[in-house]
């Protein structure tokens, strides 16, 4: 987690840009930063569709979470149409390719979703 590049003096808006190979590491990281960060940008990958535990971790923290997906998950396999995260996040950005991350950062900077 690094300060937001557009505001190097702020360390309160963070993204989970690291790739977590195990669900437990992602949950631990959410708990580590979820009480002192304003917003977390989260692409949980396939865990989105399988992890009740990550949804529970999001519910347990104070930070707003924006769920991000590069692809339009509704245009993919049926199992990807269900998210255990969407009901507990502040917002959802989906299907804009890598621009999805830019849109997430812009929403934080503009406070549009907070």
C-alpha positions as CSV (number, residue, x, y, z in Angstrom):
1,X,0.0,0.0,0.0
2,X,1.4,3.3,-1.0
3,X,0.1,6.9,-0.9
4,X,-2.1,7.7,-3.8
5,X,0.2,8.9,-6.7
6,X,-2.0,11.9,-7.4
7,X,-1.8,13.0,-3.8
8,X,1.6,12.0,-2.3
9,X,0.7,13.6,1.0
10,X,-2.3,11.4,1.6
11,X,-1.9,7.8,2.7
12,X,-5.6,7.3,3.4
13,X,-6.7,6.1,0.0
14,X,-5.2,2.7,-0.8
15,X,-5.7,0.0,-3.3
16,X,-5.1,-3.7,-3.0
17,X,-2.8,-3.8,-6.0
18,X,-0.7,-6.7,-4.8
19,X,-1.6,-10.1,-6.1
20,X,-2.7,-12.3,-3.2
21,X,-2.4,-16.0,-3.9
22,X,-4.2,-17.1,-0.8
23,X,-7.5,-15.8,0.5
24,X,-6.3,-15.6,4.1
25,X,-3.6,-13.1,3.0
26,X,-6.2,-10.9,1.4
27,X,-8.4,-11.0,4.5
28,X,-5.5,-10.2,6.7
29,X,-4.5,-7.2,4.6
30,X,-8.1,-5.9,4.6
31,X,-8.0,-6.1,8.4
32,X,-4.6,-4.4,8.5
33,X,-5.6,-1.3,6.5
34,X,-9.4,-1.3,6.8
35,X,-9.5,0.8,9.9
36,X,-7.1,3.6,8.9
37,X,-7.8,4.0,5.2
38,X,-10.6,6.0,3.7
39,X,-11.1,3.8,0.7
40,X,-9.8,0.5,-0.6
41,X,-10.0,-0.3,-4.3
42,X,-10.4,-4.1,-4.5
43,X,-10.2,-6.6,-7.4
44,X,-10.6,-9.9,-5.7
45,X,-10.6,-11.9,-8.9
46,X,-12.2,-15.2,-8.7
47,X,-12.6,-14.9,-4.9
48,X,-15.4,-12.4,-5.7
49,X,-17.6,-15.3,-6.7
50,X,-16.5,-17.8,-4.1
51,X,-15.5,-16.1,-0.9
52,X,-18.1,-15.4,1.8
53,X,-15.0,-14.8,4.1
54,X,-13.8,-11.8,2.1
55,X,-17.3,-10.4,2.1
56,X,-17.4,-10.8,5.9
57,X,-14.0,-9.1,6.2
58,X,-15.3,-6.1,4.2
59,X,-18.3,-5.9,6.5
60,X,-16.0,-5.9,9.5
61,X,-13.8,-2.9,8.5
62,X,-14.5,0.9,8.6
63,X,-13.0,1.7,5.2
64,X,-15.2,2.1,2.1
65,X,-14.5,-0.5,-0.5
66,X,-14.9,-0.2,-4.2
67,X,-15.1,-3.5,-6.1
68,X,-13.3,-3.4,-9.4
69,X,-13.3,-5.9,-12.3
70,X,-11.4,-5.4,-15.6
71,X,-13.9,-7.5,-17.5
72,X,-17.7,-7.4,-17.6
73,X,-18.3,-10.4,-15.4
74,X,-22.0,-10.6,-16.5
75,X,-20.7,-11.3,-20.1
76,X,-18.8,-14.3,-18.9
77,X,-19.7,-17.7,-17.4
78,X,-22.8,-17.9,-15.3
79,X,-21.0,-18.5,-12.0
80,X,-19.3,-15.1,-12.4
81,X,-22.7,-13.4,-12.2
82,X,-22.7,-13.8,-8.4
83,X,-20.6,-11.7,-6.2
84,X,-20.3,-12.1,-2.4
85,X,-18.7,-8.7,-2.3
86,X,-21.1,-6.4,-4.2
87,X,-23.8,-6.4,-1.4
88,X,-21.2,-5.1,1.1
89,X,-19.1,-2.6,-0.9
90,X,-19.7,1.1,-1.5
91,X,-19.5,0.9,-5.3
92,X,-18.8,-1.3,-8.2
93,X,-16.8,-0.6,-11.4
94,X,-16.9,-3.3,-14.0
95,X,-16.0,-4.0,-17.6
96,X,-13.8,-1.0,-18.6
97,X,-10.6,-2.9,-18.9
98,X,-7.6,-1.4,-17.1
99,X,-9.5,1.9,-17.1
100,X,-11.5,0.3,-14.3
101,X,-8.7,1.1,-12.0
102,X,-8.4,4.7,-13.2
103,X,-12.1,5.2,-12.7
104,X,-11.8,3.9,-9.2
105,X,-9.0,6.3,-8.4
106,X,-10.9,9.2,-10.0
107,X,-14.0,8.3,-7.9
108,X,-11.9,8.5,-4.7
109,X,-10.3,11.8,-5.8
110,X,-13.7,13.2,-6.6
111,X,-15.3,11.7,-3.6
112,X,-18.1,10.7,-5.9
113,X,-18.7,7.3,-4.2
114,X,-17.9,8.2,-0.6
